[in-house]
Amino acid sequence: YNRVWIPDNEEVWQSAEITKNYKAGDRSLHVQLEDGTELNYPVDPAALPPLRNPDILVGENDLTALSYLHEPAVLHNLKVRFVESKLIYTYSGIILVAINPYKELPIYGDAIIHAYSGQNMGDMDPHIFAVAEEAYKQMARNNKNQSIIVSGESGAGKTVSARYTMRYFATVSKSSSNAHVEDKVLASNPITEAVGNAKTTRNDNSSRFGKYTEISFDQSCQIIGANMRTYLLEKSRVVFQSENERNYHIFYQLCASAMQPEYKHLKLGSAEEFNYTRMGGSTVIEGVDDRANMVETQKTFALLGLNGDFQMDVFKMLAAILHLGNVEIAAAGDERSSISMEDKHLSIFCELLDLNCDKMSRWLCHRKIITTSETVIKPMTRAQAVNARDALAKKIYSHLFDFIVERINQALQFSGKQHTFIGVLDIYGFETFDVNSFEQFCINYANEKLQQQFNLHVFKLEQEEYMKEDIPWTLIDFYDNQPVIDLIEAKMGILELLDEECLLPHGKDENWLQKLYNNFVSKNALFEKPRMSNTSFIIQHFADKVEYKCEGFLEKNRDTVHEVLIEILKESKFHLCANFFQDNPVSVSPFSSTINIKSARPVLKSPNKQLRTTVGSKFRNSLSLLMVTLNATTPHYVRCIKPNDEKLPFEFDSKRVTQQLRACGVLETIRISAQSYPSRWTYIEFFSRYSILMTQQELSINDKKQICKIVLQRLIQDHNQYQFGRTKIFFRAGQVAYLEKLRSDKLRHACIMIQKSIRGWLQRKKYLHTKQAAVTIQQYFRGQRTVRQAITARNLKQTWAAITIQKYCRGYLVRRLCQLIHVAAVTIQAYTRGFLARKKYQKV
């Protein structure tokens, strides 16, 4: 094939046709772009431009079926399917690539669910339901736990994909006796979205936490319950939102319902009245009715058995957080701050949580320092007091979130024994922004762990496929990101140094960063110090280099609230508040029972009790547990792609898509496949496709498998380019394209022969038709002429006869008239002559 892909600044890659034969050693290629532009493209003989796939393979529903496996081929195939065919799902081996269409599509109804139920994954078009069905079927057949890992950046459609997956399981496994269980499992989604999702600049409904939902099945493969684990809630959003962003949805739903009689005692107003909800300057989402969503949230609470009293307790905590954010802290000098006793928001906060207002007012502006010899009460500056207030708000919301998740788990608990489960992981994808902080560091660390698990699983599947087909196994070199994981989590790694600095009374972000520089700069190739900055560090992740700003790392990792504030909350007579901060919290709701609820946030025991409290160590331990769970299940992967940043339907931004393909492992799968035998055809498929290349002698053999072997050995001389398995033929990259070229050449020659015969037959037919037409025309013409001649002769005779008749008739009439006149004249003459004679006679 004479078409290649060359780099382009706008489209990343663009197609070009080679217009002049390339010879080994040439430094340029003569190509013509699709818009007709001709240019000499400089090339390195050791790295020629990637070849374009034949048209027959463009639009394949599985990227690994492409003969030439590389980035431009993947990008083009996705673009053709998404933009031209309006297809949002494409397979990439074991991965389902899902592109967000930013438009409601009619492809998720119950009829579609039933269409995919019981079908093999490759039998129907790619779909999220096909992945769910594959997981469900493998669980039912093999009695093995499954996991569906949904990842992608914010706005790519992870939450929606996870929701449809759970809906599929709820539909296909519904039983008549436990129909309410499936409804409860689905009802957990709106609640977690209300308390854990928020509007960001990239997504109007962005999940600000990771979630792993285990859906439990009995021996009949029917849902009996579920359990949810959450990871790394973005607590900083409670007290700070960037421009055009919102806080968690539940706050706005509550404010939109403030005028309802049942919420009057919360003393709320519109979202614009509270610091924690108006900070981003965007309190309303276009097309979203927060009041209606509040009603739906209450309905789902009720569906899970969480009655009005429980809901009102939750709303009181949320309202208290909003009022706490409006507490005015004034500077009383350079080193002191104070809160007015007249502050109505502080009074409401204390009233809602049943706290001592005087104590809260004092200890928001002071802190207690306990040493070995004495206890010192030290005033705080206004900035420190504001930080203490915000830390308290974050702490309360974090405990409330965990409590709600635990109550959801309690509502989804089940009696009896779990036979198997399917876990659905909805977790943040790799992130890089202009300013990256602790949250992005943890998110990218989680993605490193998931990518490692993914690579090992893909590698394992490749090996199993070869062993099943009796193909000689060749070791594939795949990217192992263990070094960057070690950089983060190993002994004396980034996280351990961070925890160590957090233990120091005067630990600072700058001191910790200096330790990183001393330990890793010039010693670890994956760690870099920015040239123009002394407050940042760079890590080379599997997807990209990311620069992290060290400011706030220690504070976010400590996640501490002054102990005296915790003690005040413990003294609260409001049972929910007091229970949150007890060392051994007890059940505070009439819904609780003696059944042990599986923890929503399991944490491994750390040998160092002090390190157990840091966010980093908690996250590392929960991530390790997640990896143990995923490794004990059969994983299925869904990679969600955001096609553009403007949220336009079916618009494809090649640059943005390429960034995500590089970050989510799709290209790594392609690279691993390309190193071995990426193209795989069953013998029947090969025979059906390439029988045109077979001779009559070969086709006379009864064994189709033997025919395929004989034909391949004749067509491809290098036997290392393919392998014969038990049921499939394995091809190296480019071999299918070569066979397609031979097939197209054979078809072209056959087409030319057919065209030649058809054109000759058409011309002969046209000639005979023209000849027949000419004869017919001549016949009619001559006939008409003869007729006209005959008519002319008759007319002449008739005319001559008429003239002759007229002549005789006229002569007869003239003679007759002449005779009459002659007789008359003679008569007149006779009478006249007589008269004259008599007159003369008389005269004489």
C-alpha positions in Angstrom: 0.0 0.0 0.0 1.2 3.5 -0.9 -0.5 5.4 1.9 1.2 6.5 5.1 0.5 8.6 8.2 2.6 11.7 8.8 2.5 13.9 12.0 0.3 17.0 12.0 0.1 19.9 14.4 -3.6 20.1 14.3 -4.9 16.6 13.7 -1.9 14.8 15.3 -1.7 12.5 12.2 -2.8 13.1 8.6 -3.0 10.7 5.7 -0.7 11.0 2.7 -0.2 9.1 -0.6 3.2 8.3 -1.8 3.6 9.7 -5.3 7.1 8.5 -6.1 8.8 5.2 -5.3 10.9 5.2 -2.2 14.4 3.7 -2.4 16.5 2.5 0.5 18.6 5.4 1.8 16.3 8.2 0.5 16.1 11.1 2.9 12.6 12.2 1.9 9.3 10.9 0.7 7.3 12.5 -2.1 3.8 12.5 -0.8 0.4 14.1 -1.6 -1.9 15.1 1.2 -5.7 14.5 1.0 -6.3 18.2 0.2 -4.0 17.8 -2.9 -0.9 19.5 -1.4 2.3 17.9 -2.5 5.4 18.0 -0.4 8.8 16.3 0.3 8.5 14.8 3.7 11.9 14.2 5.4 12.3 10.8 6.8 14.8 8.7 8.8 15.5 5.4 7.0 15.4 3.7 10.4 12.0 5.1 11.3 9.7 5.4 8.3 6.2 6.8 8.6 3.6 4.3 9.8 1.6 2.6 7.0 -2.1 3.2 6.6 -4.5 0.1 6.8 -6.4 -1.0 3.7 -9.9 0.4 3.5 -11.4 -3.0 4.2 -10.1 -2.8 7.8 -11.1 0.8 8.5 -14.0 1.0 10.9 -13.3 -2.4 12.5 -15.2 -2.8 15.8 -12.0 -4.3 17.3 -8.8 -2.3 17.1 -6.6 -5.4 17.4 -8.1 -6.6 14.1 -6.2 -3.8 12.3 -3.2 -5.1 10.3 -1.0 -2.1 11.1 -1.2 -1.5 14.8 -0.1 2.0 15.8 -1.4 5.3 17.2 -2.6 6.9 13.9 -4.4 3.7 12.9 -6.2 3.6 16.3 -7.1 7.3 16.2 -8.4 7.1 12.7 -10.5 4.0 13.3 -12.1 5.6 16.4 -12.8 8.8 14.5 -14.4 7.0 11.6 -16.7 5.0 13.9 -17.5 8.0 16.1 -18.0 10.8 13.6 -19.2 9.0 10.5 -21.0 6.0 11.9 -22.1 7.6 15.2 -20.8 4.5 17.1 -19.5 5.3 20.6 -18.2 1.8 21.5 -15.1 0.0 20.1 -13.2 -3.0 21.4 -9.5 -2.9 21.8 -8.8 -6.5 22.6 -10.2 -7.0 26.1 -10.8 -3.3 26.5 -14.1 -1.5 25.6 -13.3 2.0 24.5 -16.4 4.2 25.2 -16.4 7.8 23.8 -18.8 10.2 25.4 -21.3 11.3 22.7 -22.6 14.3 24.9 -26.1 13.3 23.7 -28.8 10.9 24.8 -28.8 7.8 22.6 -31.6 5.2 22.4 -29.3 2.2 22.9 -29.9 1.4 26.6 -33.5 0.3 26.8 -34.7 -3.0 28.2 -35.0 -4.4 24.7 -31.3 -3.8 24.1 -30.5 -5.4 27.4 -32.4 -8.5 26.5 -30.8 -8.5 23.0 -27.3 -8.8 24.6 -28.3 -11.2 27.3 -26.9 -14.7 26.6 -24.8 -13.5 23.6 -21.0 -14.0 23.2 -19.0 -10.8 23.4 -17.9 -10.8 19.7 -21.2 -11.8 18.2 -22.8 -8.3 18.5 -21.7 -4.7 18.2 -19.5 -3.4 21.0 -21.5 -2.2 23.9 -21.2 -1.7 27.7 -23.9 -4.4 28.0 -21.7 -6.8 26.1 -18.9 -6.3 28.7 -21.5 -6.7 31.5 -22.9 -9.9 29.9 -19.4 -11.3 29.5 -18.6 -10.7 33.2 -22.0 -12.2 34.2 -21.6 -15.2 32.0 -18.1 -15.9 33.2 -19.2 -15.6 36.8 -22.1 -18.0 36.2 -20.0 -20.6 34.2 -16.8 -20.5 36.2 -18.1 -19.6 39.6 -15.4 -16.9 39.8 -15.6 -13.4 41.0 -15.5 -10.7 38.3 -14.5 -7.0 38.2 -15.4 -4.3 35.7 -12.9 -1.4 35.9 -14.3 1.8 34.5 -11.7 4.6 34.2 -11.2 7.8 32.3 -10.7 11.5 33.0 -13.4 13.8 34.4 -16.3 14.2 31.9 -15.5 11.0 29.9 -18.7 9.2 31.1 -17.3 6.9 33.8 -20.2 7.3 36.2 -22.8 6.8 33.5 -21.0 3.7 32.2 -20.9 2.2 35.8 -24.5 3.0 36.2 -25.6 1.2 33.0 -23.5 -1.8 34.0 -25.2 -2.1 37.4 -28.6 -1.6 35.7 -27.8 -4.5 33.3 -27.0 -6.8 36.2 -30.2 -5.7 38.0 -32.3 -6.4 34.9 -30.9 -9.8 33.8 -30.6 -11.2 37.4 -33.9 -10.0 38.8 -35.9 -12.6 40.8 -39.6 -12.4 41.6 -39.0 -12.8 45.4 -36.2 -10.3 45.8 -37.1 -7.7 43.2 -36.6 -4.9 45.7 -32.9 -5.8 46.2 -32.1 -4.8 42.6 -34.0 -1.6 43.1 -32.0 -0.8 46.2 -28.7 -1.5 44.5 -29.6 1.0 41.7 -30.9 3.5 44.3 -27.5 3.7 45.9 -26.2 5.6 42.8 -28.3 8.8 43.1 -27.4 9.1 46.8 -23.6 8.7 46.3 -23.8 11.1 43.3 -25.6 13.7 45.5 -23.0 13.6 48.3 -19.9 12.8 46.2 -20.4 14.4 42.8 -20.0 18.1 41.9 -19.8 20.4 38.9 -16.3 21.0 37.6 -15.0 23.0 34.7 -14.8 19.7 32.8 -18.0 17.9 33.9 -21.3 19.0 35.3 -21.6 15.7 37.3 -18.0 14.8 38.2 -17.4 12.0 40.8 -15.0 13.4 43.3 -14.2 10.1 44.9 -13.4 6.5 43.8 -16.0 3.8 44.3 -15.8 0.0 44.1 -19.3 -1.6 44.3 -19.4 -5.3 45.0 -22.7 -6.8 43.7 -23.3 -10.1 45.5 -25.0 -13.1 43.8 -26.4 -16.3 45.1 -25.9 -19.8 43.6 -28.8 -19.0 41.2 -26.9 -15.9 39.9 -29.5 -13.6 41.3 -28.6 -10.4 43.2 -28.9 -10.7 47.0 -27.1 -7.5 48.1 -24.2 -5.2 47.5 -21.4 -3.5 49.3 -19.5 -0.3 48.5 -16.0 0.9 49.2 -15.0 4.5 48.6 -11.6 6.1 48.0 -10.1 9.5 48.5 -13.1 11.9 48.7 -12.0 15.4 47.6 -12.7 17.1 51.0 -11.0 20.3 50.0 -14.0 21.0 47.7 -16.2 21.5 50.7 -14.4 24.7 51.6 -13.0 25.8 48.2 -14.1 25.7 44.6 -12.4 27.1 41.6 -14.1 29.5 39.2 -17.2 28.1 37.4 -17.2 25.1 39.8 -19.7 24.0 42.5 -19.6 22.3 45.8 -21.3 18.9 46.2 -24.7 18.6 44.7 -26.4 17.9 48.0 -25.7 21.4 49.3 -27.5 23.1 46.4 -30.4 20.6 46.6 -30.8 21.6 50.3 -30.6 25.3 49.6 -33.1 25.0 46.7 -35.5 23.4 49.2 -34.9 25.8 52.1 -38.3 27.4 51.9 -40.1 24.1 52.4 -41.8 24.0 55.8 -39.9 20.8 56.9 -36.6 22.6 56.4 -37.4 25.9 58.1 -35.6 25.0 61.3 -32.3 24.6 59.3 -32.4 28.4 58.7 -31.0 28.2 55.2 -31.4 30.4 52.2 -30.3 30.4 48.6 -26.9 29.1 47.7 -25.6 32.6 46.9 -25.8 33.4 50.7 -23.2 30.9 51.8 -19.4 31.1 51.3 -19.1 27.4 50.8 -21.5 27.3 47.9 -21.0 30.6 46.1 -17.2 30.6 45.9 -17.0 29.2 42.3 -19.5 31.8 41.1 -21.7 29.1 39.5 -24.5 28.0 41.8 -26.8 26.8 39.0 -26.3 24.1 36.4 -28.1 24.7 33.1 -30.9 22.1 32.6 -30.6 20.8 36.2 -33.5 21.3 38.8 -31.9 21.1 42.2 -35.3 21.1 43.9 -36.5 18.2 41.9 -33.3 16.3 42.5 -33.7 16.8 46.2 -37.1 15.0 46.0 -35.4 12.2 44.1 -32.6 12.0 46.7 -35.2 11.7 49.5 -37.1 9.0 47.5 -33.9 6.9 47.1 -33.1 7.4 50.8 -36.6 6.1 51.6 -36.2 3.2 49.1 -33.1 2.1 51.0 -35.1 2.1 54.3 -33.6 5.4 55.6 -36.6 7.2 57.0 -37.3 10.9 57.5 -35.6 11.1 60.9 -32.4 9.8 59.5 -32.6 12.1 56.5 -33.3 15.1 58.7 -30.2 14.3 60.8 -28.1 14.3 57.7 -29.6 17.6 56.5 -28.9 19.1 59.9 -25.2 18.2 59.5 -25.1 19.6 56.0 -26.8 22.9 57.1 -24.4 23.2 60.0 -21.4 23.0 57.6 -22.9 25.8 55.5 -23.4 28.0 58.5 -19.9 27.2 59.8 -18.5 28.5 56.5 -20.3 31.8 57.1 -18.8 32.3 60.6 -16.9 35.6 60.5 -13.4 35.5 62.0 -11.9 38.9 62.6 -8.3 39.8 63.2 -7.7 41.2 66.7 -4.1 42.3 66.1 -1.2 40.6 64.2 -1.3 37.4 66.2 -4.8 37.1 67.4 -8.3 36.6 66.0 -11.8 36.6 67.4 -15.4 35.7 66.7 -18.3 37.9 67.7 -20.7 36.4 70.2 -23.4 38.1 68.1 -22.5 35.9 65.0 -25.8 34.4 64.0 -24.2 31.7 61.9 -22.1 30.4 64.8 -25.2 30.3 66.9 -27.1 28.4 64.3 -24.2 26.0 63.8 -24.0 25.3 67.6 -27.8 25.0 67.8 -28.1 22.5 65.0 -25.3 20.3 66.4 -26.2 21.0 70.1 -22.8 22.5 71.0 -21.5 24.9 73.5 -21.4 28.2 71.6 -18.9 29.9 74.0 -16.4 27.0 73.8 -16.7 26.8 70.0 -16.2 30.5 69.7 -13.1 30.4 71.8 -11.4 27.3 70.4 -11.9 28.3 66.8 -9.5 31.1 67.6 -7.1 29.4 70.0 -5.2 26.1 70.1 -3.9 24.1 73.0 -0.3 23.0 72.9 0.5 20.2 75.3 4.2 19.6 76.2 5.7 17.2 78.7 5.8 19.9 81.4 2.9 22.2 80.7 -0.2 23.0 78.6 -0.1 26.3 76.6 -3.1 28.0 75.1 -2.0 30.0 72.1 -4.1 32.4 70.1 -4.2 31.9 66.4 -4.0 34.5 63.6 -7.0 35.1 61.4 -5.6 32.9 58.7 -4.9 30.1 61.1 -8.4 30.3 62.6 -9.9 30.3 59.1 -7.9 27.2 58.3 -9.0 25.6 61.6 -12.7 26.4 60.7 -12.4 24.9 57.2 -10.6 21.9 58.5 -13.5 21.3 60.9 -16.0 21.6 58.1 -14.0 19.1 56.0 -13.8 16.7 58.8 -17.5 16.8 59.6 -18.4 16.3 55.9 -15.9 13.5 55.5 -17.4 11.6 58.5 -20.9 12.3 57.2 -20.0 10.9 53.8 -18.5 7.7 55.3 -21.5 7.4 57.5 -23.9 7.6 54.6 -21.9 5.1 52.6 -21.9 2.7 55.6 -25.7 3.1 56.0 -26.1 2.4 52.3 -24.1 -0.8 52.8 -26.2 -1.7 55.8 -29.4 -1.2 53.7 -27.8 -3.4 51.0 -26.7 -6.1 53.4 -27.9 -9.7 52.8 -28.6 -12.7 54.9 -27.1 -16.0 53.9 -23.8 -16.7 52.1 -22.5 -14.8 49.1 -21.7 -17.2 46.4 -20.0 -14.9 43.9 -19.8 -11.1 43.2 -19.1 -8.7 40.4 -17.3 -5.6 41.4 -17.7 -2.3 39.5 -14.9 0.1 39.9 -15.6 3.7 39.0 -12.3 5.5 39.6 -10.7 8.7 38.5 -8.4 8.5 35.5 -4.9 9.9 35.1 -5.0 13.7 35.7 -2.6 16.5 34.8 -3.5 20.2 35.2 -1.7 23.5 35.2 -1.3 23.2 38.9 -1.2 19.7 40.4 -1.5 19.1 44.1 -1.8 16.2 46.6 -5.2 15.1 45.1 -3.7 14.6 41.6 -0.6 12.9 43.1 -2.9 10.3 44.8 -5.0 9.9 41.7 -2.0 9.3 39.5 -0.5 6.9 42.0 -3.8 4.9 41.9 -3.6 4.9 38.1 0.0 3.6 38.2 -1.2 0.7 40.4 -4.2 0.0 38.1 -2.0 0.3 35.0 0.4 -2.3 36.4 -2.4 -4.7 37.1 -3.8 -4.1 33.6 -0.4 -4.7 32.0 0.1 -7.9 33.9 -3.4 -9.1 33.0 -3.0 -8.4 29.3 0.4 -10.1 29.3 -1.2 -13.1 31.1 -4.0 -13.3 28.5 -1.6 -13.2 25.6 0.4 -16.1 27.2 -2.8 -18.1 27.8 -4.0 -17.6 24.3 -0.7 -18.9 22.9 -0.6 -21.8 25.2 -4.2 -22.7 24.4 -3.4 -22.7 20.6 -0.1 -24.5 21.1 1.9 -21.6 19.7 5.6 -21.3 20.7 5.6 -18.6 23.4 7.9 -15.7 22.8 8.6 -13.3 25.7 7.0 -10.0 25.1 8.7 -6.9 26.3 6.0 -4.7 28.0 6.3 -1.6 30.0 6.6 -2.3 33.7 5.9 0.7 35.9 7.1 -0.9 39.1 10.0 1.6 39.3 7.6 4.6 39.5 5.5 2.8 42.0 8.6 2.1 44.1 9.5 5.8 43.9 6.1 6.6 45.5 5.4 3.8 48.0 8.7 2.0 48.7 10.7 2.5 51.9 12.1 6.0 52.0 9.8 6.8 49.0 7.8 9.9 48.4 4.9 8.9 50.6 7.1 7.7 53.5 9.1 10.9 53.5 5.9 12.9 53.4 4.5 11.0 56.5 7.9 11.4 58.2 7.7 15.2 57.7 4.1 15.3 58.9 5.3 13.8 62.3 7.6 16.7 62.9 6.0 19.6 64.9 7.4 22.2 62.6 7.3 20.2 59.4 7.0 22.2 56.2 6.3 21.5 52.6 9.6 23.1 51.7 11.6 20.8 54.0 9.9 17.8 52.6 10.6 18.9 49.0 14.3 19.4 49.9 14.4 15.8 51.2 13.0 14.7 47.9 15.6 16.6 46.0 18.4 15.2 48.1 17.1 11.6 47.8 16.0 11.4 44.2 17.5 14.1 42.0 20.3 12.5 39.8 19.6 9.2 41.6 16.3 8.3 40.1 15.6 8.9 36.4 11.8 9.1 37.0 12.2 12.1 39.4 13.2 15.6 38.2 13.6 19.0 39.7 12.1 21.8 37.5 14.7 24.1 36.1 12.8 27.3 36.9 11.2 26.3 40.2 12.2 25.4 43.8 8.6 24.6 44.9 7.8 21.7 42.6 8.9 18.3 41.5 8.3 16.2 38.4 7.5 12.5 38.2 7.6 10.6 34.9 4.4 8.6 35.0 3.5 5.8 32.6 1.2 8.3 30.7 3.1 11.6 30.9 5.4 13.8 33.0 3.5 15.6 35.7 4.8 18.6 37.7 3.4 18.7 41.3 3.4 21.9 43.4 4.5 21.0 46.9 2.3 23.7 48.6 -0.4 22.1 50.8 0.9 18.5 50.6 1.6 18.3 54.4 -1.7 19.9 55.4 -3.7 17.7 53.1 -1.8 14.6 54.2 -2.2 15.3 57.9 -5.9 16.2 57.5 -5.9 17.2 61.2 -8.4 19.1 63.2 -7.4 20.6 66.6 -8.0 18.1 69.3 -9.9 20.5 71.4 -12.5 21.0 68.6 -13.0 17.3 68.4 -13.5 17.1 72.1 -16.3 19.8 71.9 -18.0 17.8 69.1 -17.8 14.6 71.2 -19.7 16.5 74.0 -22.6 17.2 71.6 -26.0 16.0 72.6 -26.8 15.5 68.9 -26.3 11.8 68.7 -25.1 11.8 65.0 -22.4 14.4 65.7 -21.2 12.8 68.9 -21.0 9.4 67.4 -18.8 10.5 64.4 -15.9 11.5 66.7 -16.0 8.8 69.4 -13.0 6.6 69.5 -15.3 3.6 69.3 -18.5 4.8 67.6 -21.7 3.0 68.4 -24.8 2.7 66.3 -26.9 5.8 66.5 -29.8 4.9 64.4 -32.9 2.8 65.1 -32.2 1.1 61.8 -29.0 -0.5 63.1 -28.9 -4.2 64.0 -26.5 -6.7 65.3 -25.4 -7.7 61.9 -21.8 -6.8 61.2 -21.5 -4.4 58.3 -18.6 -4.7 55.9 -16.5 -1.5 56.2 -16.8 0.9 53.4 -13.2 2.0 53.8 -11.1 -1.0 54.9 -7.6 -0.1 56.1 -4.6 -2.3 56.6 -3.0 -2.2 59.9 0.2 -0.2 59.9 3.1 -1.1 62.1 3.5 2.6 63.0 0.3 3.8 64.8 1.2 7.4 64.1 1.4 6.9 60.4 -2.0 5.3 60.3 -3.8 8.6 60.5 -2.3 10.3 57.4 -4.4 10.4 54.3 -1.5 9.1 52.2 -1.0 6.0 54.3 -4.7 5.3 54.4 -5.0 5.7 50.7 -2.0 3.4 50.1 -3.4 0.7 52.3 -6.9 0.9 50.8 -5.4 0.8 47.3 -3.4 -2.3 48.3 -6.6 -4.0 49.4 -8.2 -3.0 46.1 -5.4 -4.5 44.2 -5.7 -7.7 46.2 -9.4 -7.8 45.4 -8.9 -7.1 41.7 -6.1 -9.7 41.4 -8.5 -12.3 42.9 -11.1 -11.6 40.2 -11.3 -11.7 36.5 -11.1 -8.1 35.3 -12.9 -6.5 32.4 -11.9 -3.0 31.3 -13.9 0.0 30.1 -11.9 3.0 29.1 -14.0 6.2 28.8 -12.8 8.9 26.4 -13.8 12.5 26.3 -14.0 13.6 22.6 -13.8 17.3 23.2 -13.7 19.9 26.0 -16.7 21.9 24.7 -19.2 19.1 25.4 -20.3 19.2 21.8 -22.2 16.1 20.5 -20.1 13.9 18.1 -17.3 16.3 17.8 -13.8 14.7 17.7 -10.8 16.6 18.9 -7.8 14.4 17.8 -5.4 16.0 20.2 -7.5 15.5 23.3 -8.4 11.9 22.3 -4.7 11.1 21.7 -3.8 12.4 25.1 -6.3 10.1 26.7 -5.4 7.0 24.6 -1.8 7.4 25.8 -2.9 7.7 29.4 -5.5 4.9 29.7 -3.6 1.9 28.4 -5.3 1.4 25.0 -2.1 2.1 23.1 -0.1 -0.1 25.5 -2.5 -3.0 24.6 -1.9 -2.3 21.0 1.8 -2.2 21.4 1.9 -5.5 23.3 -0.3 -7.1 20.6 1.8 -5.7 17.8 5.0 -7.3 19.3 3.5 -10.8 18.9 0.8 -11.9 16.5 -1.8 -9.2 16.6 -4.0 -10.5 13.8 -5.8 -13.8 14.4 -8.2 -15.6 12.1 -10.0 -18.9 12.5 -9.4 -21.4 9.7 -13.1 -21.0 8.6 -12.8 -17.2 8.5 -9.5 -17.4 6.6 -11.0 -19.9 4.1 -14.1 -17.7 3.5 -12.1 -14.5 3.1 -9.2 -15.8 1.0 -10.7 -18.7 -1.0 -10.3 -16.4 -4.0 -6.6 -16.8 -3.8 -6.8 -20.6 -3.9 -6.4 -22.7 -7.0 -8.9 -25.3 -8.2 -6.5 -28.1 -7.2 -6.2 -26.7 -3.6 -10.0 -26.3 -3.4 -10.5 -29.9 -4.3 -8.9 -30.9 -0.9 -11.6 -31.8 1.6 -9.8 -30.6 4.8 -10.2 -26.8 4.9 -7.5 -26.5 7.6 -5.0 -28.2 5.3 -6.0 -26.0 2.4 -5.3 -22.9 4.5 -1.8 -24.2 5.4 -0.9 -25.0 1.8 -2.2 -21.6 0.6 -0.3 -19.7 3.2 2.9 -21.5 2.6 2.6 -20.6 -1.1 1.6 -17.0 -0.6 4.0 -16.0 2.3 7.5 -17.4 1.9 8.7 -16.3 5.3 7.2 -18.8 7.7 8.1 -16.7 10.7 5.4 -14.3 9.7 2.6 -16.6 10.8 1.9 -19.5 13.1 -0.7 -22.3 12.9 -2.7 -22.8 16.1 -5.2 -25.4 16.9 -8.2 -23.3 15.9 -6.6 -20.1 14.6 -3.9 -18.7 12.3 -1.7 -16.1 14.0 -0.2 -13.3 11.8 2.6 -10.8 12.5 1.8 -7.2 11.9 1.3 -6.2 8.3 0.7 -9.8 7.0 -3.1 -9.4 6.8 -2.6 -6.1 4.8 -0.3 -8.1 2.4 -2.9 -10.8 2.0 -5.5 -8.1 1.5 -3.3 -6.6 -1.2 -3.1 -10.0 -3.0 -6.8 -10.4 -2.6 -7.6 -6.9 -3.9 -5.1 -7.5 -6.9 -6.8 -10.8 -7.7 -10.2 -9.1 -7.5 -9.0 -6.2 -9.5 -7.8 -8.5 -12.3 -11.0 -10.4 -12.2 -12.9 -7.2 -12.2 -11.0 -6.0 -15.2 -11.8 -9.2 -17.1 -15.4 -8.9 -16.1 -15.5 -5.3 -17.1 -13.9 -6.1 -20.4 -16.4 -8.8 -21.2 -19.3 -6.7 -20.0 -18.2 -3.6 -21.8 -17.8 -5.6 -25.1 -21.2 -7.2 -24.6 -22.7 -3.8 -23.9 -21.1 -2.3 -27.0 -22.2 -5.2 -29.2 -25.7 -4.9 -27.7 -25.6 -1.2 -28.2 -24.5 -1.6 -31.9 -27.2 -4.2 -32.7 -29.7 -2.0 -31.0 -28.5 1.0 -33.0 -28.5 -1.1 -36.2 -32.0 -2.3 -35.6 -33.2 1.2 -34.9 -31.6 2.5 -38.1 -33.3 -0.3 -40.1 -36.6 0.5 -38.5 -36.2 4.2 -39.2 -35.2 3.5 -42.8 -38.2 1.2 -43.2 -40.6 3.8 -42.0 -38.9 6.5 -43.9 -39.0 4.6 -47.2 -42.6 3.6 -46.6 -43.6 7.1 -45.9 -41.7 8.3 -49.0 -43.4 5.7 -51.2 -46.7 6.6 -49.8 -46.1 10.2 -50.4 -45.0 9.4 -54.0 -48.1 7.4 -54.6 -50.3 10.1 -53.3 -48.6 12.7 -55.5 -49.2 10.7 -58.7 -52.8 10.1 -57.9 -53.2 13.8 -57.1 -51.7 14.8 -60.5 -54.1 12.5 -62.4 -57.0 13.7 -60.4 -55.9 17.3 -61.1 -55.5 16.7 -64.8 -58.8 14.9 -65.0 -60.5 17.7 -63.1 -59.0 20.2 -65.5 -60.1 18.2 -68.5 -63.6 17.8 -67.1 -63.6 21.5 -66.2 -62.5 22.3 -69.8 -65.2 20.3 -71.4 -67.7 21.4 -68.9 -66.8 25.0 -69.4 -66.8 24.6 -73.2 -70.2 23.0 -73.1 -71.5 25.7 -70.9 -70.0 28.5 -73.1 -71.3 26.9 -76.3 -74.7 26.4 -74.8 -74.7 30.1 -73.7 -73.4 31.1 -77.1 -76.1 29.2 -78.8 -78.7 30.8 -76.6 -77.3 34.2 -77.3 -77.1 33.4 -81.1 -80.8 32.3 -81.1 -81.7 35.4 -79.1 -79.8 37.6 -81.4 -81.3 36.0 -84.6 -84.7 36.3 -83.1 -84.1 39.9 -82.1 -82.7 40.6 -85.6 -85.6 38.9 -87.2 -88.2 40.9 -85.2 -86.1 44.1 -85.7 -85.7 43.6 -89.4 -89.5 42.8 -89.7 -90.3 45.9 -87.7 -88.0 48.1 -89.8 -89.3 46.5 -93.1 -92.9 47.1 -92.2 -92.1 50.6 -91.0 -90.3 51.3 -94.3 -93.1 49.6 -96.2 -95.7 51.8 -94.5 -93.6 54.8 -95.2 -93.2 53.9 -98.7 
